[in-house]
Structures are given as C-alpha cells and as structure tokens.
Amino acid sequence: MDEFFKSASWANALLFPCPKLRTPPSQKTAPNYHTLTHKGTFMEYLSFPPTGKSTSTPKALFFMHGNGSDIMQEQHSLRELVQLLENTNIHIFCVEYPGYASTQSIVQCTESLLLRQYPKSVEAVLCKHGLKWENTTLVGHSIGTGVVCNMALLFPIAHLVLMSAYTSIRDVLAARMGRILSLALLFNRFESIKRIPDISCPITLLHGKQDALIPYQHSIELARAATHHDRVKIVLLKNADHNNISWSQVYDYALKDKLTE
C-alpha cells in the first residue's frame, strides 16, 4: 500500500507542482544554462563561475530550489548571490530536478528520483567542473531541504544550509489536514528528522517566523535532533515568510564566514 501511494501520479503531482514551461530553455535566453548527459541521464543546470580573481581554493555552492519553482525562475534571484560572492573563488550551481523544466514531459518527479538519481547528477556536474565535495556547500529551500539532507549523508560536504526546512512532508501535511488524511496521501516523504542526527558537517537553518506553510518550529525540531549541537546554528527571521528569505540574509547569517574563510 505504501509503495502504491508513493508511485501514484496524483500524489507526485501534488508534491511536485513544477511550473509549466513556456519557452524551452537555451543559452540564448539564459546564458548560464547548461546541459549534460551522464550515463544516459540528461540533466539541466545553471552555472555561475567565479567572477573575481581570487587565488583561494576553488569552492562550489549548489542550490536546490522549492517544489513550485524551476531553474529558469531561479536564474534571476541567483544573480543576487553571484554579486554577494563576486570577490570569491566560489562557483554557484543549480541543478534541475528530474521532471522539471525540459524533462517535465518525459518523466514525473518523484521522491525516489530525487533521493537516488539526482545526487548522481549533481556529482556529475561537480566532477565536470573539477570541484570537490569537501569544498562544497549545499543550500536547500523548502522541498530542497529534504534533498540536501539526504545528500549530506552521501557526500563529505563542507556545509549544509537549510531554508524553510521541515521535519518531514507528512508532518507538514498532518498539521494542515490531519494526520490520518496525511498518511493516506503521502507516506513518510523526505524524513529529514531521521537523517539530520547522522549529518556531521556544520548545519545552518534559516526560517521565517511568519512562515504559514511550514512553521518555524520544524527548524527548531531539526536543530534539536542534530547530534553535533556545537556545529548547528539556527536563525529565526522575524519578518520573513516561506518565500522571502533573501540571499543577502543567507549570505550574512550562513555563508559569509564559512565560504570566505
């Protein structure tokens, strides 16, 4: 029964409402857009190489967006982050989820794809650009926090940043529609609360106190569940909601000291 609900197209469409693609992405419309085929898997990603002349160790930052966005929407907001990091040797990436952007008519995004196939795609992009996991920061927003929590267990990353995180998707739905109905709709999806105790790298959580979609108490619970409390930092932003945590806030509270040291 559990596998039936996980594979049901209606349930996946509910969890992954990818934006309809109006114009096929290309480098003509998005200069930072790239494609890569690795072991038969086609992937799309945004790449923002370092703009400065820093001679420090090359580093990478991967951003995993929320479920209602895609890389074409994120390219505009990521330019703010590029400006904040302009004097560093940090390469910024945003690798698209399977079933989003150009692949939405080919495959449907599922939790299984994001937990099993997607990390391999990210690693392929990392290797293509000659970068290393130990110099990599993973940043996830909303649904993306579950993706990066899983990846933090698979690879020896330098830093994990969670924006508007949740303990599990089931917990989010249970608070909105009742636990029995949430169990019927989605079983145990992205259980970050079970993964975070085994994550050993530094973790920074940012959450808006006005977030009506995923209450900030989720981030508090995640911080408490972490094993290495001395490596966990949580920032609750008084006036922020689910979607308006700015890159300048992420930079000030999570990235400035870690990426520029």
GILIN-V713561 format. One record per backbone hydrogen bond with DSSP energy under -0.5 kcal/mol. CO is the residue of the C=O (numbers start at 1). NH is the residue of the N-H. E is the energy in kcal/mol with one decimal. If there is no record, write none. Layout:
# GILIN-V713561
co->CO nh->NH e->E
co->CO nh->NH e->E
This chain:
# GILIN-V713561
co->1 nh->5 e->-2.0
co->2 nh->6 e->-2.0
co->3 nh->7 e->-1.9
co->4 nh->8 e->-1.2
co->8 nh->12 e->-1.9
co->9 nh->13 e->-2.5
co->10 nh->14 e->-1.5
co->11 nh->15 e->-1.8
co->12 nh->16 e->-2.6
co->16 nh->18 e->-2.0
co->20 nh->22 e->-0.7
co->26 nh->30 e->-2.2
co->30 nh->33 e->-2.4
co->32 nh->47 e->-2.3
co->34 nh->45 e->-2.5
co->36 nh->38 e->-0.5
co->36 nh->43 e->-2.4
co->38 nh->41 e->-1.8
co->40 nh->42 e->-0.6
co->41 nh->38 e->-2.6
co->43 nh->36 e->-2.2
co->44 nh->96 e->-2.9
co->45 nh->34 e->-2.5
co->46 nh->94 e->-1.7
co->47 nh->49 e->-0.5
co->48 nh->92 e->-2.3
co->59 nh->91 e->-2.9
co->60 nh->137 e->-2.6
co->61 nh->93 e->-3.0
co->62 nh->64 e->-0.5
co->62 nh->139 e->-3.1
co->63 nh->65 e->-0.6
co->64 nh->141 e->-2.4
co->66 nh->69 e->-1.2
co->70 nh->73 e->-0.5
co->70 nh->74 e->-2.1
co->71 nh->75 e->-1.4
co->73 nh->76 e->-0.7
co->73 nh->77 e->-0.7
co->74 nh->78 e->-2.5
co->75 nh->79 e->-0.6
co->76 nh->79 e->-0.6
co->77 nh->80 e->-1.3
co->77 nh->81 e->-0.8
co->78 nh->82 e->-2.2
co->79 nh->83 e->-1.9
co->80 nh->84 e->-1.8
co->81 nh->85 e->-1.7
co->83 nh->86 e->-1.2
co->85 nh->88 e->-1.8
co->88 nh->52 e->-0.8
co->89 nh->59 e->-2.4
co->89 nh->91 e->-0.5
co->90 nh->92 e->-0.5
co->91 nh->61 e->-2.5
co->92 nh->48 e->-3.0
co->93 nh->63 e->-2.4
co->94 nh->46 e->-2.3
co->97 nh->100 e->-1.7
co->100 nh->103 e->-2.0
co->101 nh->104 e->-1.4
co->103 nh->106 e->-1.6
co->103 nh->107 e->-2.4
co->110 nh->114 e->-1.8
co->111 nh->115 e->-2.0
co->112 nh->116 e->-2.0
co->112 nh->117 e->-0.6
co->113 nh->117 e->-0.9
co->113 nh->118 e->-3.0
co->117 nh->120 e->-0.8
co->117 nh->121 e->-1.5
co->118 nh->122 e->-2.3
co->119 nh->123 e->-2.3
co->120 nh->124 e->-2.0
co->121 nh->125 e->-1.9
co->122 nh->126 e->-2.4
co->123 nh->127 e->-2.6
co->124 nh->128 e->-2.2
co->125 nh->129 e->-1.5
co->126 nh->131 e->-2.3
co->127 nh->130 e->-1.7
co->132 nh->135 e->-1.3
co->133 nh->136 e->-2.1
co->133 nh->158 e->-0.6
co->135 nh->60 e->-2.2
co->136 nh->158 e->-2.6
co->136 nh->159 e->-1.1
co->137 nh->62 e->-2.5
co->138 nh->161 e->-2.9
co->139 nh->64 e->-3.0
co->140 nh->163 e->-2.9
co->141 nh->144 e->-2.6
co->142 nh->145 e->-2.0
co->142 nh->146 e->-0.6
co->143 nh->146 e->-0.9
co->143 nh->147 e->-1.0
co->144 nh->148 e->-2.3
co->145 nh->149 e->-2.0
co->146 nh->150 e->-1.5
co->147 nh->151 e->-1.8
co->148 nh->152 e->-2.1
co->149 nh->153 e->-0.6
co->150 nh->153 e->-1.1
co->150 nh->154 e->-0.7
co->151 nh->154 e->-0.5
co->151 nh->155 e->-2.1
co->155 nh->157 e->-2.0
co->158 nh->202 e->-0.7
co->159 nh->138 e->-2.3
co->160 nh->204 e->-2.7
co->161 nh->140 e->-2.5
co->161 nh->163 e->-0.5
co->162 nh->164 e->-0.5
co->162 nh->206 e->-3.0
co->163 nh->142 e->-2.5
co->167 nh->193 e->-2.5
co->168 nh->172 e->-1.6
co->169 nh->173 e->-2.4
co->170 nh->174 e->-2.6
co->171 nh->175 e->-1.6
co->172 nh->176 e->-0.8
co->173 nh->176 e->-0.5
co->173 nh->177 e->-2.8
co->174 nh->178 e->-1.7
co->178 nh->182 e->-2.1
co->179 nh->183 e->-2.2
co->180 nh->184 e->-1.6
co->181 nh->185 e->-1.7
co->182 nh->186 e->-2.5
co->186 nh->188 e->-0.6
co->189 nh->169 e->-2.3
co->189 nh->170 e->-0.5
co->190 nh->192 e->-2.0
co->191 nh->194 e->-1.3
co->191 nh->195 e->-0.8
co->192 nh->195 e->-0.5
co->192 nh->196 e->-2.7
co->195 nh->198 e->-1.7
co->196 nh->199 e->-1.3
co->196 nh->227 e->-0.5
co->198 nh->200 e->-0.5
co->202 nh->160 e->-2.5
co->203 nh->233 e->-2.5
co->204 nh->162 e->-3.0
co->205 nh->235 e->-3.1
co->206 nh->164 e->-2.7
co->207 nh->237 e->-2.5
co->208 nh->211 e->-1.4
co->210 nh->212 e->-0.6
co->215 nh->218 e->-2.1
co->216 nh->219 e->-0.6
co->216 nh->220 e->-1.5
co->217 nh->221 e->-2.4
co->218 nh->222 e->-2.2
co->219 nh->223 e->-2.5
co->220 nh->224 e->-2.1
co->221 nh->225 e->-1.7
co->222 nh->226 e->-1.0
co->227 nh->229 e->-1.3
co->228 nh->231 e->-2.1
co->229 nh->232 e->-1.3
co->231 nh->203 e->-2.8
co->233 nh->205 e->-3.1
co->235 nh->207 e->-2.2
co->235 nh->237 e->-0.6
co->236 nh->238 e->-0.7
co->237 nh->209 e->-2.8
co->237 nh->240 e->-1.0
co->240 nh->210 e->-2.6
co->244 nh->246 e->-0.6
co->246 nh->250 e->-2.0
co->247 nh->251 e->-2.8
co->248 nh->252 e->-2.5
co->249 nh->253 e->-2.5
co->250 nh->254 e->-2.2
co->250 nh->255 e->-1.5
co->251 nh->256 e->-3.2
co->255 nh->259 e->-3.2
co->255 nh->260 e->-0.6
co->256 nh->260 e->-1.1
